[in-house]
Amino acid sequence: MRVYLDHSATTPVHPEVTKVVSEYLTEKFGNPSSVHVFGREIKKAIEDARAQVADLIGARPEEIIFTSGGTEADNMAIIGAAMANQKNGKHIITSGIEHHAVTEPCEYLAKQGFEVTLLPVDKDGLVSLEELKDAVREDTILISIMHVNNEVGTIQPIKEIGEFAKEKGIVFHTDAVQSFGKLPIDVNELNVDLLSASAHKIYGPKGIGCLYVRKGTKLQRITHGGGQERRRRPGTENVPGIVGFGKASELAKESMESENKRLTYLRDKLMKGIEERIDHIKLNGCRENRIANNVNFSFYFIEGEALLLSMDMKGIGASSGSACVSGSLKPSHVLLEMGLSHEIAHGSLRLTLGKDNTEEEIDYVIEELPKIIDRLRSMSPLYDAHKHKR
């Protein structure tokens, strides 16, 4: 059996999305900047897709700027907002568990003379609203807090943060790559000024995303060369990607409620099965306040990469909180910020479910994972030392 449980990394393209993308790769190929009928047809398709994406989050179509994905949207939001508002101050607030697409632009701005405050999180990965309020200064111009953490699935108090930021007149950005199309989002209820999203997390094509920019929000563009996307993001539009993103957004809205119920059932069954069959483990992230498709455990006395390879041999695709970078194994910065030791963080496993996963597949994982853990622990000197301590 082959089981794909890495949907937070990417999702398969929905068949209906594939159909519309193919149409705009072959039959409908015009340049939307052209004034003839071929170009006008494409221009209309882009605007229809813009409306579909906007509708998913309660935005106006003109507030949606198409990008190459979530990373570009995060860069555009953070660098663009900081540069546009620097006359009011140079202080930025974010958290220690953000995606690198947020932390690296902040690091870049710090080298340009901005000051960045990294908020801590609690053991469940939650930002404290009170600590955020305490961190705000007169020269704070931007707050960026992710909606849902990509590793542990914790949902942040975005509405409350947004209300505070609005009250203080501070630009508020949220990286919603993991929540867009999965959680109900209304940008007006959340009080966000900028929101990043990506199509390939919701069964759309790769290479396309968007940035929601609330009307009136100051944003300096970071690329130059044309008038596309209301002069905010120049370059010939990725038309097949855009129409695919629009269709994926439409489908996500239609299925969100029923799919969340189904995924919550499967997620809870998976969590319960693992906890009942394997000892010396730790659930990472909030048990209740987490997105429906995320399961993340740390397994003591085990190294994450060995666990992933063993699961792959059984046909199970998952991911770890460890990443092999330049030949050195580094534990997840998210788990370390949540207070886990390097040793425990190295043994983390993220299982993220999607629309095609079945209960039979979950049963298979619950059956195979304990066997893998037992085998790896039997070879672990750490586990051997633990047994002899008892």
Order of alpha helices (4+ residues) and beta strands (2+ residues): beta-alpha-alpha-beta-alpha-beta-alpha-beta-alpha-beta-alpha-beta-alpha-beta-beta-alpha-beta-beta-alpha-beta-beta-beta-alpha-alpha-beta-alpha-alpha
